[in-house]
Amino acid sequence: MAPRGFDRIGPRGAVSSTHHLGTAAAAGVLARGGNAFDAAVTCGFVLQVVEPHLCGPGGELPAVFVTASDPVPQVLCAQGVAPAAATIERVRGAGCEIVPGTGLLPATVPGAWDGWLSLLRDHGTWELADVLEPALGYAAGGFPLVPRIPGAIGTVAEHFRTHWPSSAATWLPGGRVPGPGEVVRLPALAATWRRLLDAARGPGREARIDAARDAWYRGFVAEEIERFARTPVRDETGRDHTGLLTADDLAGWSSHYEDAVLADAGRGWTVAKCGPWSQGPALLQQLRLLSGVDLELPGGVATADTVHAAAEAAKLAFADREAWYGDAAGGVVPVAELLSDAYTTERRALIGSTSDGGLRPGSPGGREPRIGVYAATPGAGRGAGTEGPGTGEPTVSPHGVARGDTVHVDVLDAAGNMISVTPSGGWLQSSPTIPELGFCLGTRGQMFWLEDGLPSSLAPGRRPRTTLSPSLALRDGEPRVAFGTPGGDQQDQWQLCFLLSLIHGDDPAGGAHALDLQAAIDAPTWHSTAFPASFAPRGWEPHGLVVESRLGADTLADLRRRGHAVDDSGAWALGRMCAVGTSAGARHAAVDPRSGVGAAIAL
């Protein structure tokens, strides 16, 4: 273990995000009297500019939050839906076995603008122009590229030059890949935001925000998206395809609120997650499965027994994700049964002493699980013949080499408003820049299957089963921690590592169960790859287990003896966790040191 870090602690508020400029902007909002929602929205817009390889204006977001007046966790779903023309027959007719991870075919309705503005209107206090000001300043005036952005651009530079000229014009100044620290400007995006602010007119704050929402979903942005989507562009299939989004698709959609899904995490803790249109309940299933297991994490470092049990629990939970999770519009998802005592006990009995290499979904309520042919085939994504700019979300590789993925924001204010948000999509490398708007579309539709009858089969108006998974934890019924991480399929496994360290880890210097947020984030991490991936080409590896070497050589050897195909990713390689919390009236903030870009501030 490296020397232990400590929480940032202050009396008035706390912010943690995946980029220091976003965190600084949000902290500035809190310092000037804004609340947690004002600060989160401000940070979210900044991240769209300064982490463009990880999120963008054309993406989406889920959020879990509580307000100062209501401690019951709520969810904002700003995940856009499949276009009306998006049918299995239409996409298969374009020569696709799975939905491509790049280009225009996988685009869903962009949800981020409506989501952020809904949070601002309903729970914030500031004007849209004020929360957008820092991001607009970076887009117009320039921002320095963190090292991973040039790397991401470099992997797609030739594709940009050959097939996506609008992206080349945006990201290849003078035809070259910009260097780390180089200042880049996004004038087209700045102009789009100015037009949206010009449209934000009305007799009151809410009316002004709604007018800006209309300008996006029923105005010039929607019209330009439809026009651009009609142009064939090269995607990872190696062929040119048009998109399916229309202005009517945008006009007929809006974000919405719903109840969070809750489950007991032990020792007085309860965790709140988004519903099964996300992978959020998979974290809850893992926690429930492990509630009957002896867990040992001395100093936050899990033993071989604990890592093995967690990996086997993850396989069971994510097999259920594949068989049962999806948009409720496609049928009822049996969440209550999946989290029930009886079902959990039945599934826990499947955790043996050695690694299981099968995909074993359960039968909640006696229902027969169904997994598609492609998903049921280990390694199906190998040699898929994809080409072009990437494989959808640029998440971690099987070897744990971080290439980015998405972003995360947690904010807590003095009044007790607390929010966790995981924005994503609209990555610069997964879809061509729309020149008149200055941003690209998201490709979340790649999470649909092109097989009928599955809970996540492609269908018009359906939400893809997203990996985006913010979290909020309560202790003894009181909201205590907001947390989350980028990482695609790994999000709810790295969050499990964090929670196990926080709840079950002990600090010899501070007494039993005394790990703070930073120590729990710093603890060694792991994840399984033994279930179907959510991103193209969507393969999986039986027995696959990626670990950080800080678990210890003896632990890794023990895991290999148990049959795990252990991939040592290095000492500090897995996760980009963020967290804020409250304890004894103080506000705490912590952030993952692994990326070197995130920041946490308490004030």
Number of C-alpha atoms within 10 A of each C-alpha: 15 9 7 10 16 17 20 20 21 17 14 18 29 32 37 37 39 28 24 19 22 33 29 20 24 33 27 15 23 25 15 8 14 18 26 32 31 26 32 35 28 29 33 31 25 29 30 27 28 25 24 24 29 29 31 30 28 25 29 31 30 28 28 28 29 20 20 11 9 11 16 15 25 22 25 22 23 27 31 29 25 25 26 15 17 23 18 22 14 14 21 14 10 16 12 14 16 22 26 27 31 33 31 30 29 28 31 32 33 34 28 29 22 26 27 27 20 23 19 26 21 10 15 20 18 20 17 24 17 11 26 19 16 19 26 23 15 21 23 16 14 18 19 15 18 18 14 18 24 20 17 21 24 20 15 20 23 15 21 25 16 10 18 22 16 19 25 24 15 22 25 20 11 9 14 13 19 19 18 14 13 13 14 22 18 19 18 18 21 21 17 19 23 15 16 23 19 14 19 22 16 13 7 9 17 19 14 21 24 19 20 25 23 20 19 26 25 18 18 16 20 22 17 17 25 18 15 20 21 15 12 15 21 22 29 21 22 12 14 16 20 17 23 22 28 21 21 15 24 26 15 11 17 20 21 13 16 13 15 23 20 19 20 19 25 17 11 11 18 21 25 29 29 27 25 23 25 24 27 25 30 29 28 25 27 27 26 25 28 23 17 12 14 10 19 19 22 16 22 29 24 27 20 21 18 18 25 25 23 27 26 26 25 27 29 27 28 29 24 25 27 27 24 28 30 27 23 16 13 17 13 13 20 16 16 12 15 25 23 14 13 13 18 22 14 11 20 21 9 13 20 12 12 16 23 20 18 16 22 20 21 22 18 21 12 8 10 11 16 17 21 17 9 18 21 18 16 19 19 17 20 12 9 15 10 19 15 21 28 20 21 28 30 23 21 20 11 16 16 21 13 20 17 23 22 27 31 33 33 39 39 35 30 21 13 24 21 32 30 32 30 26 33 34 34 31 30 26 30 28 30 29 25 21 17 15 19 21 28 30 30 35 29 34 30 29 26 27 23 24 18 12 14 21 27 28 22 27 23 14 21 25 29 27 26 28 24 31 33 32 30 31 24 22 16 11 12 13 25 21 26 30 32 30 32 30 27 24 24 21 23 29 24 25 26 22 23 28 22 25 32 22 20 23 26 22 17 13 9 11 9 13 18 20 24 22 26 25 24 32 29 26 26 25 28 27 27 29 22 28 32 27 21 24 26 21 24 22 23 23 20 20 24 21 25 24 26 22 20 19 22 17 11 11 18 23 13 15 21 18 13 18 17 24 21 20 20 19 19 15 17 21 23 26 31 29 31 32 33 36 31 24 10 5 12 16 28 31 33 33 34 26 19 17 19 14 17 23 22 28 25 24 20
